[in-house]
Amino acid sequence: MSASLAGAAIGFALGLGLLLVWAGLPRNRRATLNDRLLPYLRDAPRPSRLLASRQVGGTGALRVLAGPVVADLGGRIESILGGSASVKRRLLRAGKAPDVDRFRAEQVLWGAVGLLVGLVLGSVIWLGQGGSVVRAVLIVLCSVGVGVVARDQWLSHEANVREQRMLSEFPTIAELLALAVGAGEGAVGALERVCRLSHGELSAELGRCLADARAGANLPTALQGLADRTGLMSLSRFVDGMVIAVERGTPLADVLRAQAQDVRETGRRAVMEAGGKKEIAMMVPVVFLVLPITVLFAVFPGFAFLRFSI
């Protein structure tokens, strides 16, 4: 009985093993359409996002609705103030894209902020002091004008600050270029090395010149673009010196060192002039505050003694 049970168990185990082996063997089945197309579609590039339908909502819908109004107000500011050439020039000097329409839109936004501030101030004055409505309207209009003009002045400030940074970076960049050229590098190689090793406004402008040169323009034309985008005479002389050195083959390292020294001397003179102006300004509190107090302390004992004697 036990022998028959053991044989049955062994037979069951063998049958189960054969069944598992048969289930694991690959079977010939007909390939489906997905199996045939999958190898060709696996590495296909993603479709362009421009073809995707984009739903506008929230701030995007507000931007779409307010865009024509802001553009129309920007056109009105342009017709009143004018000066598109000056704005484009200052945008280039500030390192921004010469997009006058965008700048006019920013002026409109600054004017809107001034409008809100003017409404608050006008309402406080009108309700608190009980003044006329004309005064509140004048305050609102002046606030709008101040906001529009403030954006224009801020652009000039940004351009001046950027040019001062470039002027402070210029001597170091010129020395690095002179070292690279003296070590045997060409003009383009020296510019690439300096742009790779330095960071700042001037190195970014030099990198833009190199990008223009790689795009097909020759190096003198690309450097002339640097002089056109900035309003610094030192950079203009630097560009002229590099252009002459590249075209005529004059020693470039000596020219760069001389220009760096000139810029340092110009900065030293500017510091001396600023110190002279500050010295005159410091005389104002001395003359009108310190000196009268000193005279008072010197004269007061005499007056007190005369009063005591009388």
Legacy VTK file of the C-alpha trace (Angstrom):
# vtk DataFile Version 3.0
C-alpha trace
ASCII
DATASET POLYDATA
POINTS 310 float
0.000 0.000 0.000
2.779 2.414 0.952
4.743 1.473 -2.181
1.754 2.287 -4.393
1.269 5.643 -2.630
4.945 6.504 -3.102
4.790 5.628 -6.789
1.679 7.736 -7.224
3.364 10.704 -5.504
6.448 10.373 -7.694
4.313 10.158 -10.804
2.347 13.237 -9.759
5.528 15.199 -9.127
6.983 14.205 -12.508
3.785 15.163 -14.268
3.667 18.507 -12.486
7.291 19.228 -13.430
6.670 18.345 -17.061
3.629 20.627 -17.060
5.657 23.532 -15.673
8.421 22.971 -18.207
5.911 22.904 -21.040
4.321 26.110 -19.790
7.711 27.849 -19.739
8.704 26.838 -23.263
8.297 29.586 -25.941
5.313 28.979 -28.135
4.843 30.138 -31.645
2.071 32.716 -31.726
1.003 35.193 -34.327
2.514 38.706 -33.879
-0.007 41.428 -33.341
0.045 44.896 -34.915
1.393 46.414 -31.688
4.323 43.981 -31.656
5.223 44.944 -35.223
5.037 48.730 -34.735
6.622 48.964 -31.277
10.307 48.753 -32.439
9.758 51.637 -34.852
7.841 53.883 -32.459
9.951 53.380 -29.338
12.629 55.955 -30.285
10.384 58.354 -32.173
10.845 62.044 -31.207
8.202 63.762 -29.193
5.740 65.910 -31.084
6.289 69.653 -31.010
4.707 71.547 -28.156
3.585 74.168 -30.650
1.113 71.627 -32.037
-0.400 70.915 -28.645
-3.583 72.714 -27.788
-2.927 75.146 -24.968
-5.706 76.220 -22.686
-5.473 79.820 -21.563
-6.576 80.491 -18.039
-5.722 82.514 -14.954
-2.869 84.962 -15.496
-2.551 83.823 -19.125
-6.116 84.891 -19.866
-5.531 88.204 -18.084
-2.387 88.769 -20.164
-4.272 88.024 -23.383
-7.141 90.340 -22.455
-4.948 93.207 -21.211
-2.375 92.927 -24.016
-4.208 95.077 -26.609
-5.050 97.729 -23.990
-1.436 97.943 -22.793
-0.180 98.086 -26.393
-2.581 100.931 -27.205
-1.553 102.889 -24.099
2.108 102.264 -24.962
1.503 103.704 -28.426
-0.047 106.801 -26.867
2.981 107.234 -24.596
5.226 106.845 -27.637
3.297 109.542 -29.505
3.525 111.918 -26.528
7.106 111.329 -25.364
8.788 109.999 -28.507
12.514 109.241 -28.404
12.458 105.670 -29.691
16.068 105.933 -30.849
17.191 107.093 -27.405
15.236 104.307 -25.713
16.733 101.677 -28.007
20.209 103.056 -27.376
19.767 102.938 -23.611
18.305 99.444 -23.768
21.441 98.296 -25.584
23.617 100.065 -23.044
21.710 98.330 -20.236
22.311 94.921 -21.825
18.689 94.314 -22.784
16.978 93.527 -26.043
16.135 96.698 -28.011
12.396 96.101 -27.727
10.818 99.548 -27.520
7.261 98.174 -27.403
8.055 96.091 -24.333
9.598 99.118 -22.648
6.489 101.184 -23.389
4.381 98.412 -21.864
6.544 98.565 -18.737
5.990 102.317 -18.636
2.254 101.678 -18.774
2.535 99.292 -15.809
4.566 101.811 -13.823
1.962 104.436 -14.680
-0.759 102.072 -13.415
1.102 101.713 -10.113
1.367 105.501 -9.929
-2.361 105.692 -10.646
-3.119 103.453 -7.666
-0.838 105.463 -5.389
-2.387 108.707 -6.635
-5.899 107.386 -6.010
-4.997 106.477 -2.454
-3.345 109.835 -1.734
-6.083 111.807 -3.480
-8.799 109.951 -1.572
-7.041 110.520 1.760
-6.609 114.250 1.076
-10.129 114.659 -0.271
-11.794 112.791 2.604
-9.485 113.990 5.374
-9.161 117.686 4.605
-12.374 118.128 2.691
-10.629 119.692 -0.299
-11.948 120.007 -3.795
-12.061 117.189 -6.314
-9.750 119.108 -8.637
-6.857 118.732 -6.214
-7.374 114.968 -5.997
-7.544 114.677 -9.802
-4.313 116.668 -10.150
-2.606 114.373 -7.642
-3.721 111.307 -9.606
-2.516 112.744 -12.917
0.825 113.779 -11.418
1.265 110.306 -9.929
0.677 108.691 -13.322
3.198 111.026 -14.957
5.745 110.372 -12.225
5.375 106.608 -12.709
5.907 106.845 -16.481
8.908 109.163 -16.171
10.375 107.112 -13.313
10.591 104.045 -15.573
12.502 106.090 -18.140
14.899 107.413 -15.514
15.387 103.945 -14.083
16.442 102.711 -17.519
19.086 105.443 -17.670
20.246 104.442 -14.192
20.533 100.788 -15.235
22.576 101.751 -18.292
24.946 103.934 -16.247
25.423 101.278 -13.565
26.204 98.611 -16.151
28.701 100.860 -17.909
30.432 101.616 -14.615
30.758 97.878 -13.983
32.232 97.382 -17.431
34.634 100.269 -16.853
35.790 98.763 -13.561
36.299 95.374 -15.230
38.101 96.763 -18.268
41.690 97.070 -16.881
41.693 93.457 -15.656
40.231 92.151 -18.922
42.765 94.153 -20.933
45.653 92.774 -18.853
44.380 89.213 -19.300
44.101 89.737 -23.050
47.631 91.168 -23.124
48.967 88.131 -21.220
47.158 85.729 -23.548
48.429 87.507 -26.658
51.938 87.699 -25.224
51.836 83.946 -24.599
51.268 83.312 -28.318
47.484 83.308 -28.632
45.772 85.041 -31.528
43.109 87.679 -31.086
40.223 85.205 -31.286
41.957 82.641 -29.082
42.769 85.290 -26.471
39.162 86.469 -26.427
37.898 82.904 -26.036
40.297 82.208 -23.173
39.408 85.419 -21.328
35.667 84.858 -21.780
36.048 81.332 -20.453
38.031 82.362 -17.380
36.258 85.595 -16.420
32.724 86.540 -15.461
31.075 89.938 -15.685
29.385 92.412 -17.953
32.418 93.058 -20.172
33.236 89.379 -20.578
29.592 88.768 -21.555
29.857 91.468 -24.225
33.098 89.955 -25.514
31.363 86.567 -25.642
28.630 88.158 -27.723
31.292 89.494 -30.090
32.729 85.991 -30.412
29.247 84.619 -31.117
28.819 87.196 -33.889
32.218 86.232 -35.300
31.288 82.532 -35.289
27.989 83.392 -36.991
29.857 84.728 -40.024
30.917 88.297 -39.256
34.604 89.116 -39.230
36.246 90.023 -35.946
36.601 93.806 -36.580
32.894 94.090 -37.406
31.950 92.073 -34.313
34.151 94.269 -32.120
32.664 97.384 -33.674
29.279 96.109 -32.519
30.646 96.166 -28.956
31.593 99.831 -29.360
28.153 100.617 -30.811
26.305 98.939 -27.934
28.159 100.874 -25.227
28.662 104.552 -24.591
32.172 104.385 -23.120
35.040 106.129 -24.872
37.549 103.734 -23.287
35.865 100.741 -24.902
35.683 102.598 -28.208
39.442 103.198 -28.093
39.935 99.568 -27.072
37.957 98.388 -30.091
39.817 100.745 -32.408
43.162 99.510 -31.089
42.211 95.856 -31.531
40.838 96.461 -35.012
44.013 98.271 -36.097
46.183 95.561 -34.545
44.241 92.785 -36.310
44.147 94.520 -39.686
47.685 95.941 -39.770
49.525 93.428 -37.623
50.760 95.845 -34.955
51.747 94.449 -31.507
48.459 93.873 -29.730
49.824 93.192 -26.235
51.466 96.620 -25.943
48.307 98.337 -27.140
46.172 96.499 -24.553
48.566 97.284 -21.691
48.652 100.960 -22.668
44.858 101.119 -22.780
44.570 99.419 -19.390
46.964 101.980 -17.943
44.945 104.820 -19.483
41.742 103.476 -17.934
43.405 103.241 -14.522
44.609 106.824 -14.822
41.120 107.928 -15.828
39.652 106.163 -12.805
42.230 107.770 -10.535
41.379 111.220 -11.880
37.676 110.512 -11.408
38.303 109.554 -7.767
40.319 112.747 -7.216
37.539 114.861 -8.749
34.909 113.139 -6.617
37.065 113.744 -3.546
37.351 117.445 -4.415
33.582 117.743 -4.775
33.020 115.957 -1.470
35.525 118.249 0.196
33.506 121.293 -0.886
30.303 119.625 0.275
31.877 118.891 3.667
32.573 122.612 4.129
28.836 123.319 4.312
28.210 121.782 7.777
31.537 123.153 8.993
30.713 126.735 7.984
27.022 126.754 8.865
26.997 124.449 11.904
30.369 123.878 13.559
31.791 127.395 13.134
28.743 129.260 14.572
28.707 126.963 17.592
32.445 127.510 18.133
32.034 131.287 17.923
29.108 131.096 20.340
31.158 129.123 22.858
33.994 131.662 22.512
31.809 134.772 22.876
29.336 133.547 25.513
31.748 133.770 28.517
32.520 137.392 27.631
28.826 138.310 27.471
28.203 136.497 30.742
31.067 138.374 32.451
29.809 141.743 31.165
26.310 140.970 32.418
27.707 139.963 35.812
29.772 143.155 35.990
26.799 145.364 35.142
LINES 1 311
310 0 1 2 3 4 5 6 7 8 9 10 11 12 13 14 15 16 17 18 19 20 21 22 23 24 25 26 27 28 29 30 31 32 33 34 35 36 37 38 39 40 41 42 43 44 45 46 47 48 49 50 51 52 53 54 55 56 57 58 59 60 61 62 63 64 65 66 67 68 69 70 71 72 73 74 75 76 77 78 79 80 81 82 83 84 85 86 87 88 89 90 91 92 93 94 95 96 97 98 99 100 101 102 103 104 105 106 107 108 109 110 111 112 113 114 115 116 117 118 119 120 121 122 123 124 125 126 127 128 129 130 131 132 133 134 135 136 137 138 139 140 141 142 143 144 145 146 147 148 149 150 151 152 153 154 155 156 157 158 159 160 161 162 163 164 165 166 167 168 169 170 171 172 173 174 175 176 177 178 179 180 181 182 183 184 185 186 187 188 189 190 191 192 193 194 195 196 197 198 199 200 201 202 203 204 205 206 207 208 209 210 211 212 213 214 215 216 217 218 219 220 221 222 223 224 225 226 227 228 229 230 231 232 233 234 235 236 237 238 239 240 241 242 243 244 245 246 247 248 249 250 251 252 253 254 255 256 257 258 259 260 261 262 263 264 265 266 267 268 269 270 271 272 273 274 275 276 277 278 279 280 281 282 283 284 285 286 287 288 289 290 291 292 293 294 295 296 297 298 299 300 301 302 303 304 305 306 307 308 309
